[in-house]
Amino acid sequence: MQFDDFQDEKLQLNAEELRQTLNIESGKLEWQELQVHFARGVVVVIDASLDLIEISSKFVQDDKQAIETLINQNKIWRATDEDAKHWVADQPIFWAVVVPPWVLVQTV
């Protein structure tokens, strides 16, 4: 499936259907599975105080204003080398959802 197909398919859903679909498509990952995505620079960390599925829906809907506000509040950020160092040491489990090209994650 191409990115445009993904976006088109998801944008045809109403808000509740979108959340349900993203929830179904989410899953748990270990650091070893996330490393390849981190190396590609596509991992976005979602603060634990936020609802991962709700934020994922904002990415699908390309809600730039909401996303920018959360970035400015340090509630979402692109994973850093410092994050990776902690993950290597702690070996957390992540709850993740893919919204191409991004992999959005929270530690469980």
C-alpha positions as CSV (number, residue, x, y, z in Angstrom):
1,M,0.0,0.0,0.0
2,Q,1.3,3.4,-0.9
3,F,1.3,6.3,1.5
4,D,-1.4,8.2,-0.5
5,D,-3.6,5.1,-0.5
6,F,-3.1,4.9,3.3
7,Q,-4.1,8.5,3.7
8,D,-7.0,8.3,1.4
9,E,-8.4,5.2,3.1
10,K,-8.1,6.7,6.6
11,L,-9.5,10.1,5.7
12,Q,-12.7,8.5,4.4
13,L,-13.5,7.3,8.0
14,N,-15.3,9.4,10.5
15,A,-13.5,10.3,13.7
16,E,-14.7,7.3,15.7
17,E,-14.0,4.8,12.8
18,L,-10.5,6.3,12.4
19,R,-9.7,5.9,16.1
20,Q,-11.0,2.3,16.1
21,T,-8.9,1.5,13.0
22,L,-5.8,3.0,14.5
23,N,-6.4,1.2,17.7
24,I,-6.7,-2.1,15.9
25,E,-3.5,-1.4,13.9
26,S,-1.5,-0.5,17.0
27,G,0.6,-3.0,18.9
28,K,3.4,-3.6,21.3
29,L,7.1,-3.5,20.2
30,E,10.3,-4.2,21.9
31,W,13.4,-1.9,21.4
32,Q,15.0,-4.5,19.1
33,E,12.0,-4.2,16.7
34,L,12.0,-0.4,17.0
35,Q,15.7,0.1,16.3
36,V,15.4,-0.1,12.6
37,H,12.8,2.7,12.6
38,F,14.9,4.8,14.9
39,A,17.8,4.4,12.6
40,R,15.6,5.7,9.7
41,G,14.7,8.8,11.8
42,V,11.0,8.1,11.8
43,V,10.2,7.4,15.4
44,V,8.1,10.0,17.2
45,V,7.7,9.8,20.9
46,I,4.2,10.7,22.4
47,D,4.2,11.8,26.0
48,A,2.6,9.3,28.3
49,S,0.0,11.9,29.4
50,L,-1.4,11.9,25.9
51,D,-3.7,9.4,24.1
52,L,-1.6,7.7,21.5
53,I,-4.6,6.9,19.3
54,E,-5.9,10.4,19.5
55,I,-2.5,11.9,18.5
56,S,-2.2,9.3,15.7
57,S,-5.5,10.5,14.3
58,K,-4.2,14.1,14.3
59,F,-1.2,12.8,12.2
60,V,-3.5,11.0,9.8
61,Q,-5.7,14.1,9.5
62,D,-2.6,16.3,9.0
63,D,-3.7,18.6,11.9
64,K,-0.5,20.7,11.7
65,Q,-1.7,23.2,14.3
66,A,-2.5,20.6,17.0
67,I,0.8,18.7,16.3
68,E,2.8,21.9,16.3
69,T,1.3,23.0,19.6
70,L,2.2,19.6,21.2
71,I,5.7,19.8,19.8
72,N,6.1,23.3,21.3
73,Q,4.8,21.9,24.7
74,N,7.4,19.1,24.5
75,K,4.6,16.6,24.5
76,I,5.7,15.0,21.2
77,W,9.2,14.8,19.7
78,R,11.3,12.9,17.2
79,A,13.2,10.3,19.1
80,T,16.7,11.4,20.0
81,D,20.0,9.6,20.6
82,E,19.4,10.3,24.3
83,D,16.1,8.5,24.1
84,A,17.8,5.5,22.4
85,K,20.5,5.3,25.1
86,H,17.7,5.0,27.8
87,W,15.9,2.5,25.7
88,V,19.0,0.3,25.3
89,A,19.6,0.4,29.0
90,D,15.9,0.0,30.1
91,Q,14.6,-2.3,27.3
92,P,11.1,-0.9,27.6
93,I,8.0,-2.2,25.8
94,F,6.4,0.3,23.4
95,W,2.9,0.8,22.3
96,A,3.2,1.8,18.7
97,V,1.1,2.8,15.7
98,V,2.4,3.5,12.2
99,V,1.2,6.6,10.4
100,P,3.4,6.6,7.3
101,P,6.1,7.7,7.3
102,W,6.1,7.9,11.1
103,V,6.1,5.3,13.9
104,L,4.5,6.9,16.9
105,V,5.4,5.3,20.2
106,Q,4.8,5.5,24.0
107,T,6.5,3.4,26.6
108,V,4.2,0.9,28.3
